[in-house]
Amino acid sequence: MTKDILVSIKGMQALGENQEDEVEVIIPGNYCKRGDMHYVQYEEVTEGLEGSTRNLIKIQDKCMEVTKRGLTNTHMIFEEEKKNMTYYETPYGNLLVGIAATNVTMNETEDAIDVKVDYALEINYEHLADCTIDVKVRPKGCMELGL
């Protein structure tokens, strides 16, 4: 995998009976691997707000960590069959977030990393949604993230 990458992050929330909310972002970033840990870095701009958020995703077998610094701040851990609690700091206030991952799957090839995480999301100890995150990492010159 090259250092210069494109990252696709697709999130889906099942909010209730037949209610789903899906969001996808494709953004340039940087990649490196140390030992069995994959590191993906990218910068995120929030529409309507000044400033940005630096993101670091750490990926290894059965675990993904997302650290955000800037406009929003958090350290979320998606660890299969474990529940992790964290604070999510936003410009509008802080939230106590619970993440109970039921499945963390990583597929790695020479030119691709795909991670899928299924989890239950809690806000302030109340179940909000069942969610899925799909992360695809490809070399920057690669036209299709779906490979």
Backbone torsions as a table, in degrees:
resi	resn	phi	psi	omega
1	MET	NA	140.5	179.0
2	THR	-82.0	166.2	178.6
3	LYS	-71.2	-42.6	-179.6
4	ASP	-83.7	122.5	-172.3
5	ILE	-133.4	168.5	164.2
6	LEU	-114.0	137.5	179.7
7	VAL	-117.9	127.7	172.7
8	SER	-109.4	125.5	177.1
9	ILE	-123.7	116.5	-179.6
10	LYS	-117.9	123.5	179.6
11	GLY	-117.1	140.0	178.2
12	MET	-132.4	131.9	176.7
13	GLN	-118.3	125.9	172.2
14	ALA	-92.0	105.8	-172.2
15	LEU	-89.1	-10.2	-179.1
16	GLY	163.7	-164.4	-178.0
17	GLU	-59.9	114.5	177.9
18	ASN	58.5	22.2	176.6
19	GLN	-114.4	118.3	177.8
20	GLU	-132.7	145.8	177.4
21	ASP	-127.0	122.5	-177.6
22	GLU	-123.5	137.0	179.5
23	VAL	-135.3	139.5	175.7
24	GLU	-135.1	138.8	175.4
25	VAL	-130.9	139.2	174.3
26	ILE	-122.6	124.7	-170.3
27	ILE	-145.6	146.0	175.8
28	PRO	-73.6	152.1	179.1
29	GLY	-159.9	-167.0	179.1
30	ASN	-125.1	148.4	-177.8
31	TYR	-131.9	144.6	166.8
32	CYS	-153.7	162.0	179.2
33	LYS	-130.6	131.5	175.9
34	ARG	-128.5	116.1	-176.0
35	GLY	63.9	-127.4	178.3
36	ASP	-100.7	12.6	-178.8
37	MET	-103.9	129.6	175.4
38	HIS	-98.9	137.0	179.4
39	TYR	-120.9	126.8	178.7
40	VAL	-124.0	124.0	179.2
41	GLN	-119.9	140.2	174.3
42	TYR	-157.7	160.8	-179.9
43	GLU	-109.1	138.2	-175.7
44	GLU	-120.7	132.1	176.7
45	VAL	-108.3	133.5	179.3
46	THR	-99.2	121.7	-178.1
47	GLU	-60.0	133.2	177.5
48	GLY	87.8	-5.6	179.2
49	LEU	-125.5	147.1	176.6
50	GLU	-85.1	146.3	-179.9
51	GLY	101.2	179.6	-178.4
52	SER	-146.2	175.6	178.5
53	THR	-126.6	126.0	174.0
54	ARG	-85.4	131.6	-177.8
55	ASN	-118.1	139.1	173.9
56	LEU	-129.4	122.1	175.4
57	ILE	-109.6	126.3	175.2
58	LYS	-109.5	129.2	-176.4
59	ILE	-126.4	131.4	168.9
60	GLN	-148.8	176.6	-175.7
61	ASP	-56.1	123.8	175.6
62	LYS	66.5	15.4	179.5
63	CYS	-153.5	137.2	173.2
64	MET	-135.2	133.9	177.0
65	GLU	-117.5	139.1	177.2
66	VAL	-124.3	120.7	177.1
67	THR	-115.2	128.7	179.2
68	LYS	-119.7	135.4	177.9
69	ARG	-137.4	129.9	178.9
70	GLY	135.7	-124.2	178.1
71	LEU	-58.2	-40.6	173.0
72	THR	-118.5	149.5	-179.0
73	ASN	-135.3	129.1	176.4
74	THR	-167.8	165.2	170.8
75	HIS	-137.2	97.5	-177.1
76	MET	-99.6	135.6	178.5
77	ILE	-118.3	122.7	176.8
78	PHE	-107.5	96.1	-174.8
79	GLU	-119.3	123.1	-174.0
80	GLU	-55.2	131.5	177.7
81	GLU	64.7	22.8	175.6
82	LYS	-132.7	151.1	175.2
83	LYS	-107.6	129.5	179.1
84	ASN	-122.7	140.6	179.4
85	MET	-111.5	144.9	178.2
86	THR	-156.4	162.0	171.9
87	TYR	-95.4	139.3	177.2
88	TYR	-115.3	107.1	-177.9
89	GLU	-91.0	123.9	178.6
90	THR	-122.3	167.1	175.4
91	PRO	-62.3	-15.9	-177.5
92	TYR	-100.3	-3.2	-179.6
93	GLY	136.9	176.9	-177.1
94	ASN	-101.5	146.0	176.3
95	LEU	-124.7	141.0	171.0
96	LEU	-91.2	117.8	-173.0
97	VAL	-113.1	132.4	173.2
98	GLY	-111.0	133.3	-179.2
99	ILE	-125.8	114.1	178.0
100	ALA	-113.4	94.5	-177.3
101	ALA	-78.4	131.2	177.7
102	THR	-101.6	-23.4	-178.4
103	ASN	-151.9	129.7	173.3
104	VAL	-131.5	112.7	-177.0
105	THR	-120.8	129.8	177.1
106	MET	-122.7	132.3	172.5
107	ASN	-121.0	128.1	-176.8
108	GLU	-125.8	132.1	170.0
109	THR	-126.2	-176.0	-178.9
110	GLU	-61.5	-36.4	-176.0
111	ASP	-119.3	20.0	-177.4
112	ALA	-158.6	144.6	170.2
113	ILE	-132.9	127.6	177.0
114	ASP	-123.7	131.5	178.0
115	VAL	-128.8	133.6	174.5
116	LYS	-125.6	129.3	-179.7
117	VAL	-125.6	126.2	171.5
118	ASP	-106.7	132.5	-177.0
119	TYR	-156.5	159.1	172.2
120	ALA	-97.9	135.3	-177.5
121	LEU	-109.5	127.1	174.7
122	GLU	-114.8	143.3	170.7
123	ILE	-123.8	122.6	-178.3
124	ASN	50.3	47.8	175.9
125	TYR	69.5	10.8	176.8
126	GLU	-114.0	131.3	178.5
127	HIS	-62.1	124.6	179.9
128	LEU	-101.9	-46.1	-175.1
129	ALA	-165.2	158.0	166.8
130	ASP	-95.2	130.2	-168.7
131	CYS	-129.0	160.9	173.3
132	THR	-136.5	137.0	172.4
133	ILE	-121.0	129.6	172.7
134	ASP	-115.1	121.2	177.6
135	VAL	-114.7	126.4	176.9
136	LYS	-121.8	129.6	179.7
137	VAL	-119.5	126.6	-178.7
138	ARG	-137.9	156.2	173.3
139	PRO	-58.4	146.8	-174.1
140	LYS	-57.4	-35.0	-179.1
141	GLY	-74.8	-12.5	-177.8
142	CYS	-73.0	125.7	-176.0
143	MET	-78.6	-32.7	-174.3
144	GLU	-112.4	121.4	176.7
145	LEU	-80.2	-13.9	-177.5
146	GLY	-81.3	-1.5	-179.0
147	LEU	-59.1	NA	NA
